[in-house]
Amino acid sequence: MDMHRHLRHSATLLALVLIAGCTASPISSSSSSSSSSFSSVESPPSSPTVVASTLSIPWSIAFLPDGDLLVTERPGTLKRIGANQGQHAINGVHHIGEGGLLGITLHPEFEENGWLYLYLTSNDGGTVHNRVERYTYQNDELTARIVILDQIPGSLFHDGGALAFGPDGLLYITTGDAQKEQNAQNTASLAGKILRVHDDGSIPNDNPFGNPVYSYGHRNPQGLAWDDDGNLWATEHGRSGVLSGFDELNRIEKGGNYGWPEIQGDETREGMIAPVLHSGNSDTWAPASATYHDGSIFFGGLRGEALYEVELNGTPALKTHLKGTYGRIRAVTVNLDGTLLMTTSNTDGRGSPESSDDRIIRVDPATLD
């Protein structure tokens, strides 16, 4: 999702390894192996290619400067995939429902400071919360853990979880309403929001409400992306259950109220912002990510079981790719060579996993219909 960061690195082709899982290691150590075999893809594939398999509910991807991947797994493991392999068990993760180890992002100056950020669900004395932690990641070790934002309301469902640094160098965070709808309309609550903080968790002077809240009225946003003009876009889960539908793509404005739970779909109300695009009341995307590439926002669909694309030139229009091919699709991000990487989420209890699930799949957007 951090497209501005990808452009800072050279277009080195990404080497990825088919992995079969390994034993979790303590947070301060890594189970790297210099003898791991891996295959380097020298050119964009003519069809989607599975590049990693047997993952456990992968949620988010970050790119290391050497092209290796860091992948969060919701049960609480951070895995490194590529020429160097390893994994870390993240302490304090409470894997419950949609909660667990969720978003990951690297600091824009990661090569200098080694700062890595994680969003995770915790159980604090019987109360479920979400928080953002910062680590130093060097020599395949995680050290210097600091909690930079805590006490984000959590729940079995609607935990948000995306992290991304914007073009302004600030950290943006999506949070869900934690199954309490009115949290979203309360600007004093951190639930149902897009938050913005400095890299140490402090509050920018120009935040609209004097706290971490950047925008509000969100139900369960899980994707952040910036276009070439610096506009922020977010994907958001609409209502669920029997009344499933009205998933959203929103263009985010500072201080904007995006209406949940007061409006949805094409409904309008003074002081509230309707989505740029929504799925309607008879379709469900369950959008689980967002990334910008060549004039389009791409995002994964969980219940929709597809890779979705919204072209932003002119009137935004939705395209559906790979419908039903790989099951539930969560993370979608732009690879260093301009292809897309997407993860499946078939082992999360809601899918129909194959023996190789969950997977990371490489797709050349130029080959999509």
N, C-alpha and C positions, 0 to 999 in steps of 0.2 A: 504494500500500500504506500510505502514511502518512495514514490517515484523520483522525487527530487534527490533522494539519497542515492538511488541506483545510478543516476547520471553522473555522480561524482566519481564512480569507479570506471575503469576501462571495461570495454565490452568483451572481457575474457569469457570464453565459452565455459559453461558450467559442467563440471564433472560430477556425476552422481552415482551412487552405489545402490544396488538392490540389497536391502537389509532384511534380516530375519529376526530382529529383536535381540536384546541382550539384557543381562542383569543390571538393575539400577544401581548406581554408585552414590556414595555420600555427596553432599552438596559441594564439598571442597575438593573433590577429586573427579577424574574422568576415566572412562574405560576405553581409551583410544587404543587403536591397534595399527601399527605401521605396516602390517602384512595384509591388510584388507584389500580385496580385489575390487576394482571399480571400472566402469566403462565410460569413456568420454564420447559424447555425441558431437560430431564435427560439423554438422549442418542441421538446420531446422528439419524436423521430421515431416514427411508428407502426410502422416496420420498421427493421431495421439499416441504417445509412447509412455508406458508405465516405467518410471525411473526409481521408485522406491515402493516397498510393500510391507505388509504385516505390521503396520503402525497401529497404535491404540488411540483412537479418536483424536487425530491430529487437528489442531485448532488454528494455528497461525504460523507463518513462515517469516524468517528474517535472513538476509544474505550477509555472509561474512565477506570481508574484502577479497579473500582468495577464491571466492565462488562457492565455498561450502555453504550448506544450509543449517540454520538452527530452527527446529520445529518443536512447538509445544504440543504435548499430549495431555488431554483433559484430566486423566487420572493423576497427573502430577510429575511427569517426566519431561525434561528438556533434552532433545536429541540433536546431535550433530551428524549430518549426513554429507558424504562427499569423499574427498581424498583422505581426510581424517575423520574417524568415527569415534563417537563417545556419547555418554548420556549422564545426566545428573538428576537425582531425585530432589525435587524442590520441597523444602521443609514447610510445613504449615498449610499445605493445600487440602481443602475440604471438598472432595469430589462428591457432589450431590446434585442429582437432576442435571440441569444445564450448567451448573457451576463447576469450578475446578481450576486448572491451570489454563488460562485463555490466551490473551494477547501477548505479543512480543514485539519490541521494536529496538533498534540500535540508535544511539545518539548520533546526530549528524557529524560529530567529530570523533566517532568511535575509534578510528585509527590512532588518535592521539590519547584519548582518555579511557578507552575500553568499556564505556558505560553501556549496559544492557538493561532494559526495562521489561518487567513482567506484570501482568494483571492476573490476580488469582482470587479465588474464593476461600475464606477461612471460617473457622468456627471459634468464636471468642466467648468462652464460657456459656455455650449453648445458644448464642446468637450468631446467625450467619451474616457475615459482612464480606465485601470485596475490598481489595486494596491494590495499590501499585507499589512495586518494589524496584529499587535500582541496585544493580550489582556491577562489579568490575569483572570482566571476562577476559582473561589473559592466560596464555599457555594452557588452554583447555581447562582452566579452573575458574570457578565462580567464588568471588570473595567480596568483602566490604559491603555486605547487604545493608541497605537503608530503606526504610519505609518512607516514601515521599508523599503518599496520600492514603488515608485510612478511613474507616467507618463509612464506606459507601454501602448503602443498604443492599443486602443480598437475600436470595430466596432460592427455592427449588427451581424456579423458572424466572426468566427475564433478568438476567445478570449483565447484559451488554458484554463488554470485554475487549473492544478494539483499542489499540494504541497506535499512534502515528505522530511523527514530528511534521509540522507544517512548514511551508516556505518561510514563515516568520521565525523559525527556530524554536517554537514553543511546542509543548507536548499536548496532544489532543487525546481525549479518553471518552469512550462511549459507555454509558451506564443504562441499565434497564430500570423499569419502575418497581422491580422486586415484588410484583403481584399486588401492589397497592397503587391503583390507578391515579389517585389524587397526588401522589408523590410527584408526578410528572409536571403538575401545574404549580408546585410550590418551589419557588426559586431559592428558598433556604435549604432545600433538600438536595442531596447529591444524586438522587435516584431519578431515572427518566430524563437524562441530560446528555449533552456533549459538554465536557469539561475542558478547560485550557489552563495549563500551569507552566511555570519555568521548569528547567531540567532538574531542579532541586525540590520541586513541589510548591514553591512560593507562588503567590498570586500576582499576575501581571496587573499593572496599574490601570490599564484600560479595560479590564474585564467588566462587563456591564452591571454586575450586581455586587461587586466588592468581595466576591468569593470565587471558587473555581468554576462556577457555572458560566458557560459560553452561550448555549442555547437550551431551550427547555420544551416541554410538551411532547416528549418522545416516549414511545412504549418500550421498545427493545432494539435500539440501533446497534448494528454489529459491523458496519463497514464505513471506512473513511477514505476519501481520495480527493486530490486536487487536480484540476485541469490545467491547461497551458496558460490560462489567464489568471491562475491563482485562486479560482473559485473552489470552495469546499463543498463536496457532495457526500451524502451519507445514505446508506441503505437502512431500512427499518422494518422489523416484523410488525405486521398488522395483527388484528384479532385472531384468536385461535379457537379450537374446538369445533363445534357444529357450525359456528358462524365464521369459520376461517376465511381469510381474504384481506383485501385492502393493505397489502404490503406496499412499501413506499420507496421511492427515490426522491430525496430532498436536496435542494440547494440551500446550504446553511448560511444564515446571516447572524452576525453577532447580536445577541440579545433577542433573537427571534423565538416566537412561540409557535410550535408546530402542531398544537391542537389536541394532542391526546390527553384525556379521553373524550374531549368535548366534540371534536369533529373528526371525520375520517373520509377517505375517498374524495369525492368532488364537493363535499360540504364546505361551507365557508362561514366565518364569523369574524367580526371586526377584531383586529389585533392578533389574528391567528393566520398562519401561513399554510396553504394547502400544498400537497406534494406536486412536484413537477410531473411525476408519473406514478401510477399505482396499478395494482393487479386486478382491481375490481372485486365484486363480492362473490364471484364464482370461480376464481382462480387463486392459487396460493403459490408464491415463490418461496417463502421463508428465506429471504436473502441473508447470506451469512458472511459477506465480505464486500470489498469494493477495491478496484484498482483502475487507474486511467491509462489508456494506451491509444495513441493515434486517433484522437477525436472521439473515443468511446469510453464509457464506463462499463467494465466487466464485473460481474459478481456471480457467486455460486448460489444455487438454489437447493435447499435441503428437501423440503417436501416437494418442490418443483422438479427435483432430480434433473437439473439442467445447468448449463453454462449460459448465463444471460448477458446480453450486450445492449446498451442503450447508446445510440449515436446522438451526439450532442449538437451536431451541425444542423441548423434549421430547427424544425419541431422535433423534440426528442422522440425517438421511435425504438421500440423494443424488438430485439431479435432473440430467438431461442435456439441454442446449439446443443447437440449431443444429448437430446432429451432421452432419459431412461437408459443411457448407455453405460454409465458407471454408478448409478444409484445416486445417493445423496452427495451433493457437492458443497463444500464449505469454503475453504480459503482459495482465493484466486489472486495471484500476484504476478507482476511482470518480471520475467527472467532477465539476467544481464545481457542476453543476446536478442532480446525483443520478443521471444516466445512467452507463452503463459505457463505458469505452474499452477495446478489446482489439486486440492486434496479431497478425498472422499471422506464421508462420515457415516459409514455403514455399520460400524461397530458400537454405535452410541445407544443401542437399544430400540431404535426406531427404524432401522434399515434391515436389509436382507443381505448380510455379508457373505462374500465369497471367501475361499480359503486364503486368498492373497490380500484381503482387506485388513486395514485401510491402506490406501495407496496415494502416492503423489504422481500426477500425470502431466506430461509435457505436451503442450498444444501450440502449433503454429497458427496464429490468428489469421494469417493469409490463406489458410486452407479451409476456414470455416465457411459454411454456406451463408 
